[in-house]
Amino acid sequence: VNVSLGSLTLGASGVESDMYHFGIVSGTAALNGGKLTLHSTDIDPAFVALRVGGLSTPADFTVQNGATLASDANTIAYIEANMTVSGPGSQWQLPFQTYVGVLQNGQLTVQSGGSLAPSAGGSYLIAGFYAPGTITVQSGGSLNTTASIISYLAGAPASARITGSSSSWNCATRLDLGGYED
């Protein structure tokens, strides 16, 4: 499924869906309750499990109202626009690799009781690959990753901000700032 220059709302409480690929090229989309599981293990940017953005036009994707976005092991997500996980019980079970800011600016926000957690195979969250990437955890949001890199390529602009007394980020194994080192 690809959304372009329009809007789409998916989900309802208790409803579960499976898709190979979900892309929001431009426009808005929301997962509004229920559960959506993505299965693509493709590395081609056009067919990664989740792609938000990718053109020079605005794109927004929101997971809200207790919805769950899940990803199989070995899947990839590109966030090149705005993605928000918001509200109690709303969660994104992260794919193996999530890139925030690949070729276009990316913004990932977790707020108001929303949460991000690794899928079964673990998760790597990378902000600022070639383009600016921003991660914000606020107002009681929770982010848990296996490993994270802020500014993957030396000099790639990226930032992470955790604000609010009940907001948290737990990085289980490693956090690299200002470039990746083996």
C-alpha positions, -999 to 999 in steps of 0.1 A, spaced: 0 0 0 13 35 -9 -4 67 1 3 97 -21 -12 132 -19 -42 121 2 -51 107 36 -58 72 49 -69 59 83 -64 23 92 -75 1 121 -101 -3 147 -99 -18 182 -94 -56 180 -87 -56 142 -54 -72 130 -40 -67 95 -9 -79 77 9 -62 48 41 -67 29 50 -30 25 34 3 38 45 36 23 33 71 29 50 90 1 31 122 7 -1 131 25 -12 117 59 -19 82 73 -29 70 107 -31 36 124 -60 43 147 -64 13 170 -59 -24 161 -27 -40 149 -8 -38 116 22 -62 110 46 -55 82 66 -84 65 89 -70 37 126 -79 41 134 -60 9 163 -35 11 152 -15 -20 140 19 -6 108 16 -26 98 -17 -9 112 -16 27 86 -27 53 78 10 62 86 42 44 74 76 55 82 103 30 107 101 2 96 130 -19 100 167 -13 63 169 -2 51 166 34 41 132 47 29 123 82 22 89 98 7 86 133 2 54 154 -25 63 180 -54 53 201 -38 20 214 -27 8 180 2 -15 174 26 -13 144 47 -45 143 75 -56 121 90 -90 113 126 -97 121 151 -84 95 128 -57 82 138 -20 76 120 13 80 129 47 65 114 78 82 120 107 58 92 129 70 71 129 102 61 99 122 45 100 157 35 73 182 11 89 206 -12 79 234 -15 52 261 -11 17 247 1 29 212 32 12 202 57 4 174 75 -28 176 106 -16 158 120 -34 128 156 -46 128 168 -13 113 150 21 115 166 51 97 154 86 106 166 110 79 179 90 50 178 112 19 151 136 32 147 151 67 131 127 92 114 133 125 103 105 149 83 115 180 71 93 208 48 110 232 19 109 257 23 73 268 32 59 234 61 35 232 87 20 208 103 -14 216 125 -39 198 110 -67 177 121 -102 184 154 -99 165 165 -67 182 165 -31 168 189 -5 156 177 31 155 198 53 133 192 91 131 209 113 105 221 89 78 226 114 48 199 138 58 190 154 91 172 131 116 155 141 148 142 118 176 120 133 203 106 114 233 83 136 254 53 138 277 56 103 290 68 86 259 91 55 261 118 44 236 136 11 239 163 0 214 190 -26 212 215 -1 198 212 35 185 234 58 164 229 95 163 246 110 132 255 78 114 280 94 90 304 118 106 289 152 101 254 140 93 231 163 113 210 145 139 196 151 173 178 133 201 158 149 228 141 133 258 120 157 278 94 153 306 97 136 340 81 103 329 98 101 294 125 75 289 150 60 264 167 27 272 194 17 248 204 -19 258 238 -24 242 253 7 227 248 44 218 271 60 193 271 98 189 287 115 160 294 86 137 295 48 137 326 30 148 330 -8 146 
